[in-house]
Amino acid sequence: MAYGESVRNGPPEGIRASGLRKRYGDRIALDGFDLSVRPGTVCGLLGPNGAGKTTAVRILTTLLRPDSGEVFVAGFDAVRHPRQVRYRIGLVGQNASVDEILTGRQNLEMFGRLGHLTARAARRRAGELLDQFGLTEAAERPVAGYSGGMRRRLDLATSLILSPPVLFLDEPTTGLDPAARIEVWGHVRDLVDTGTTVLLTTQYLEEADQLADQIAVIDAGRVVAEGTPDELKAKVGPDRLETVVRKPSLDEVFLHLTGHTATTSTPPAAEAAR
């Protein structure tokens, strides 16, 4: 059943979760989790450890069933039609899922075959992704000899073997050096430019600020703040500059900070202190 047939109001989102709840014994992992991600955008999901990020991602990717609530991904009900969703998503976890014994090309071809591509189609798609992620020269080398950044790029490539419209990235740059992180960011931007919807969980505020069109902050199993990076930064308040002067002359302080002569009169308190 397609998303548009199940939801009456508005166009289909890339991801939509409504009222998700999940309990593990006495612990509540999700407590009314709501999220909506437009197609072709990046949503950054931030929150402290134990806030419910991992549980939310596992439900959205059909790895876990919610106790209650609705979740639609790539146009399909993830609870009622998990197989349809799985064919339309890619998932990059915190740990690389590639086989270190195989070469980069062999890894991609293996994932293609697991995705029910023919051998010929898997070879063709592997070649395309190796070129796209700058791994052609290392294609025939065992992955055990890859750097951390190269492994992460290969991991991204394997998640895209079936060209999924929705991609989940669970802390994709953890442990990478700054240069490798920036490289991964570039690939994520390229994917979004082609229309891919991305849900990104990260511990790096800078990463969310660089990549996300919208940010959702989760705490205690529910979204407590949501908006664009600029909107959320504005809610925190503007930067404040605190200046301490030795001579209590407001005219001099104003001139120093602005480069203009003050036009207002000096307050009596300041005049008396001279």
Helices and strands as residue ranges (DSSP letters): H 3-6, E 15-24, E 27-37, E 42-46, H 53-60, E 68-73, E 76-77, H 82-86, E 89-92, H 104-114, H 119-132, G 143-145, H 148-159, E 166-170, H 178-193, E 197-201, H 205-211, E 214-219, E 222-227, H 229-236, H 250-258, H 268-273
